[in-house]
Amino acid sequence: MDKPITIGLDLAKNVFQVHGVDTEGVIVCRRQLRRSQVLAFFSRLEPCLVGMEACAGAHYWARELTAVGHEVRLMPPAYVKPYVKRGKTDAVDAEAICEAVTRPTMRFVPVKSADRQAALLDHKARDFLVRQRTQIVNAIRAHLGEFGAVVAKGIHNVDRLLEAARDVPPAAVPALDMLTGQLRDTQARIEEVTARIGEMQSEDELARRLATVPGLGAISSSAFAATTPDVAAFRSARDYAAWLGLTPRAHSSGGKERLGRISKAGNRYLRRLLYLGAMAQISARR
């Protein structure tokens, strides 16, 4: 096999697809690899440019391949899709990745460290538990509505909701007690994760500085510190706002500028934290 200079790696759970080209763009490598073969294969190669889509597991493989001497670049899947010629196979996807990674105007995703991913895991776990708590509260409210007990929406009305659960027929008590117990257990776990995030935030200098911004608390500042890449990658504050998905979606043609709603690209979790912080500031000023 000739020495590849650029490789497109299509990631998967078990079967990976490799597409490599030399300095002239001639295909010199096109093969499948089992998960256990990936590191051994790349360890035998001389250092080269490896392109991958930024998806689940991509940051792990980027760190592993960087450790064996390769230059790894991650790309948003939406930016790779235009280079797919036709059809949908792993080989076609790997070829498109190999082509896209060499484009001079391509935008790349910074590789996250294991510590940063671990910090974000607490945020993801807390967000998941909050959604579960909402589901449980909605279930209890719906069941009580069948017995004529109606309580206003909102997590601040949970105590009133649980008090109303005492007036249901005896046969309905076991099921409601089970949901109530699950609600309290979920709330305890949310408080545990929140406390852990607060401890991490207090130890992070960047997160502490971000917490001085109005509307950003311990959770928001910790999330932004762990998620935001090196700010040197942004040319201006507007570029950072575009990365968050807060800039208008442009649909301009023929010299006519048309700006729509915000693009909602980027991290939905960060945008929700900004919205909640802004609403808290507005409520505090009323």
C-alpha positions in Angstrom: 0.0 0.0 0.0 1.3 3.5 -0.9 1.6 6.0 1.9 -1.6 8.0 2.3 -1.2 11.6 3.2 -4.9 12.3 3.9 -7.5 9.9 5.4 -11.2 10.1 5.8 -12.4 8.0 8.7 -16.1 7.2 8.9 -16.9 6.3 12.5 -19.3 3.6 13.7 -19.9 1.4 16.7 -18.0 -1.7 15.3 -17.2 -1.3 11.6 -15.1 1.7 10.5 -14.5 2.8 6.9 -11.1 4.2 5.8 -10.5 6.2 2.7 -6.9 7.4 2.0 -5.3 9.4 -0.8 -1.7 10.3 -1.6 -0.3 13.8 -2.4 -1.7 13.6 -5.9 -5.2 12.8 -4.7 -5.0 9.2 -5.9 -6.8 6.6 -3.8 -4.3 4.4 -2.1 -6.4 2.9 0.7 -10.0 1.9 0.9 -10.9 -0.7 3.5 -13.1 -1.6 6.5 -11.7 -1.9 10.0 -13.2 -3.5 13.1 -13.1 -1.4 16.2 -10.2 -3.4 17.7 -8.1 -2.9 14.5 -8.3 0.9 14.3 -5.5 1.9 16.6 -3.2 -0.9 15.3 -3.8 0.3 11.7 -3.1 3.9 12.3 -0.1 3.1 14.5 1.6 1.5 11.5 1.1 4.6 9.3 3.3 7.6 9.1 1.8 10.8 10.4 -1.0 12.1 8.1 -4.1 14.3 8.2 -7.2 12.4 9.4 -10.7 13.8 9.0 -13.7 12.7 10.9 -17.3 13.9 11.4 -17.9 15.5 14.8 -20.3 12.9 16.3 -20.5 10.5 19.3 -17.1 9.1 20.1 -15.3 11.4 17.6 -13.5 13.3 20.4 -12.2 10.1 21.9 -10.9 8.8 18.6 -9.4 12.2 17.9 -7.4 12.1 21.1 -6.3 8.5 20.5 -5.1 9.1 16.9 -3.4 12.3 18.0 -1.5 10.3 20.6 0.0 8.1 17.8 1.2 11.1 15.8 -1.6 12.0 13.4 -3.2 15.4 12.8 -6.9 15.0 13.4 -9.6 17.5 12.3 -13.3 17.2 13.2 -16.0 18.6 11.0 -19.7 19.2 11.4 -21.6 16.5 9.5 -23.7 19.2 7.8 -20.6 20.6 6.2 -19.5 17.2 5.0 -22.8 16.2 3.3 -22.3 18.4 0.2 -19.3 16.3 -0.7 -21.2 13.1 -0.8 -21.6 12.3 -4.5 -24.5 9.8 -4.6 -26.0 7.2 -2.4 -25.4 6.4 1.3 -22.7 3.9 2.1 -19.8 3.9 4.6 -17.3 4.0 1.7 -19.0 7.0 0.1 -19.1 8.8 3.4 -15.4 8.2 4.1 -14.6 9.5 0.6 -16.6 12.7 1.3 -14.9 13.2 4.6 -11.5 12.8 3.0 -12.4 15.4 0.4 -14.0 17.9 2.8 -11.1 17.9 5.3 -8.7 19.3 2.7 -10.9 22.3 1.8 -9.3 25.6 2.8 -12.6 27.2 3.8 -13.8 24.2 5.9 -14.7 25.0 9.5 -13.5 22.5 12.1 -14.6 21.5 15.6 -12.0 21.8 18.4 -11.2 18.5 20.0 -12.5 18.3 23.6 -10.3 16.9 26.4 -11.5 14.0 28.5 -11.8 16.4 31.5 -14.0 18.8 29.6 -16.2 16.0 28.5 -16.4 14.7 32.0 -17.5 18.2 33.2 -20.2 18.3 30.5 -21.5 14.9 31.6 -22.7 16.4 34.8 -24.7 19.0 32.9 -26.1 16.4 30.6 -27.1 14.2 33.5 -28.8 17.1 35.3 -30.7 18.1 32.2 -31.9 14.6 31.7 -33.1 14.4 35.4 -34.9 17.7 35.0 -36.8 16.4 32.0 -37.7 13.3 34.0 -38.9 15.4 36.9 -41.1 17.4 34.5 -42.6 14.1 33.1 -43.3 12.8 36.5 -45.0 16.1 37.6 -47.1 16.1 34.4 -48.1 12.5 35.0 -49.2 13.2 38.6 -51.1 16.3 37.5 -52.9 14.4 34.7 -53.9 11.6 37.0 -55.2 14.0 39.6 -57.2 15.8 37.0 -59.2 12.6 36.5 -60.4 12.9 40.1 -61.3 16.6 39.7 -58.1 17.9 41.4 -56.6 20.7 39.2 -53.4 22.5 40.2 -51.6 25.2 38.3 -48.6 24.4 36.2 -45.1 25.1 37.3 -42.4 23.3 39.5 -43.1 25.8 42.3 -46.6 24.3 42.6 -45.4 20.8 43.3 -46.2 21.0 47.0 -49.8 21.9 46.2 -49.9 19.0 43.8 -48.8 16.5 46.4 -51.3 17.9 48.9 -54.1 17.4 46.4 -53.0 13.8 46.0 -54.2 13.0 49.5 -57.8 13.5 48.6 -58.0 10.7 45.9 -59.9 7.4 46.5 -57.9 4.8 48.5 -57.4 2.6 45.4 -55.5 5.3 43.6 -53.1 6.0 46.5 -50.5 3.3 45.9 -49.9 4.4 42.3 -49.7 8.1 43.3 -47.4 7.3 46.2 -45.1 5.5 43.8 -44.9 8.5 41.5 -44.4 10.8 44.4 -41.5 8.7 45.7 -39.9 8.7 42.3 -40.4 12.5 42.1 -38.6 13.0 45.5 -35.8 10.7 44.5 -35.3 12.5 41.2 -35.3 15.8 43.0 -32.7 14.6 45.4 -30.5 13.4 42.5 -30.9 16.8 40.8 -29.8 18.6 44.0 -26.8 16.2 44.2 -25.6 16.9 40.6 -26.3 20.6 41.1 -24.0 20.7 44.1 -21.3 18.9 42.2 -21.5 21.4 39.4 -21.3 24.2 41.9 -18.1 22.7 43.3 -16.5 22.5 39.9 -17.6 26.0 39.0 -15.9 27.4 42.2 -12.6 25.7 41.2 -12.7 27.0 37.6 -11.3 30.5 37.2 -13.0 31.1 33.9 -16.4 29.9 35.2 -16.0 32.3 38.2 -15.4 35.2 35.9 -18.4 34.3 33.7 -20.6 34.1 36.8 -20.1 37.9 37.3 -22.1 38.5 34.1 -25.8 39.3 35.0 -28.0 36.3 34.3 -25.2 33.7 34.5 -25.2 31.6 37.7 -23.1 28.6 38.7 -24.7 26.2 36.2 -24.6 28.6 33.2 -21.1 29.8 33.8 -19.8 26.2 34.3 -21.6 25.1 31.1 -20.2 27.9 29.0 -16.7 27.4 30.4 -16.7 23.7 29.6 -18.4 24.0 26.2 -16.8 27.1 24.6 -13.7 26.4 22.6 -10.7 28.7 22.5 -12.1 32.2 22.0 -9.2 32.9 19.6 -11.1 30.8 17.1 -13.7 33.6 16.9 -12.9 36.8 15.0 -15.5 38.8 16.8 -18.4 38.7 19.3 -20.8 38.2 16.5 -19.0 35.1 15.4 -19.5 33.7 18.9 -23.1 34.7 18.8 -23.4 32.9 15.4 -21.8 29.8 17.0 -24.5 29.9 19.7 -27.2 30.2 17.0 -28.3 33.7 18.2 -27.8 35.6 14.9 -30.5 36.0 12.3 -30.9 33.5 9.5 -30.0 35.2 6.2 -32.0 34.6 3.1 -30.8 37.3 0.8 -30.6 37.4 -3.0 -30.4 39.9 -5.8 -29.1 42.7 -3.5 -32.1 42.4 -1.2 -31.2 41.6 2.4 -33.7 39.4 4.2 -33.1 38.4 7.8 -35.3 36.0 9.5 -35.4 34.6 13.0 -32.3 33.4 14.9 -30.7 30.4 13.2 -30.9 28.1 16.3 -27.7 26.5 15.3 -25.1 25.3 17.8 -25.8 24.2 21.4 -29.5 24.2 22.4 -28.6 23.7 26.1 -26.5 26.9 26.2 -29.3 28.9 24.5 -31.8 27.7 27.0 -29.5 28.7 29.9 -29.2 32.2 28.4 -33.0 32.5 28.1 -33.6 31.4 31.7 -30.9 33.8 32.9 -32.5 36.7 30.9 -36.0 35.9 32.2 -34.6 35.8 35.8 -33.1 39.3 35.3 -36.3 40.6 33.8 -38.4 39.2 36.7 -36.0 40.6 39.2 -36.5 44.2 37.8 -40.2 44.1 37.9 
